[in-house]
């Protein structure tokens, strides 16, 4: 079924501003051994500083490679570049439920570092689980269809009586197909994103971009998020997309305003959840991941937008690095 509530997808990446910092991350899940084989997951990210003179340099860069047994939702192997033997402690752990707790046990203080690797690990569970789209797209039953109870009212998409619940079948949620994906990279700025390979058929990608700069003593942010899927014919379409503009006080470490705009989303109930972004006004940047987990629940919210809010906990540390470079 083709249906995509929300606005058309963002057509291009904006130019990098002078005196700005840009974080980009991608999580790519492919199935090189077929749909019944393990998921080969590659997560990459980069913090990129653009100076007042337009000169740019990499501040931080990480690549994580993992093999996931999707049927058991378990990590078979995981490693990173730059290497860190401690990351190997995550092998054998669940790739979804409890993963973030496992990260803190294996890598104490990881999330408090606000580095690229921390963000990649924070996005790992939903990015890997999102590859269930590849199964659902070819008519295979996905894991959530085996649950005895469904997460009714977990978010707008799962609203009681909504499109998803009414259309839920023995295969899982109703299959909605979004529009074709515009390219993330800007041909006019080869440095605008870190380098990543094209997705193979049945692949899924979670992509993020956060641009930060200062104006009038306030911090400003332009934040983009997209989940996409490549079908068996090699056509990449948007599953979820959000675009978020924020203003924050770097001295008080709190948000002044936030406004979300929905791109393509799977169900008609989803776009209205963008109103939850206004609740960030006055909220502390520090500790945002925990606050989102506790407070942003129910049918007025979106789990995918919530993940974007979680990523904003790093804007304070990123902005500090930008200020130090001035």
Secondary structure, 3 states (H helix, E strand, C coil): CECCECCCCCCCCCCCCCCEEEEEEEEEEECCCCCCCCEEEEEEEEEEEECCCCCEEEEEEEEEEEEEECCCCEEEEEEEECCCHHHHHHCCCECCCCHHHHHHHHCCCCHHHCCHHHHHHHHHHHHHHCCHHHHHHCCCCCHHHHCCCCCCCCCCCCCCCCHHHHHCECCECCCCECCECCCCCECCECCCCCCCCCCCCCCEEEEEEEEEEEECCEEEEEEEEEEEEECCCCCEEEEEEEEEEEEEECCCCEEEEEEEEECCECCCCCHHHHHHHHHHCCCECCCHHHHHHHHCCCCCCCHHHHHHHHHHHHHHHHHHHHHHHC
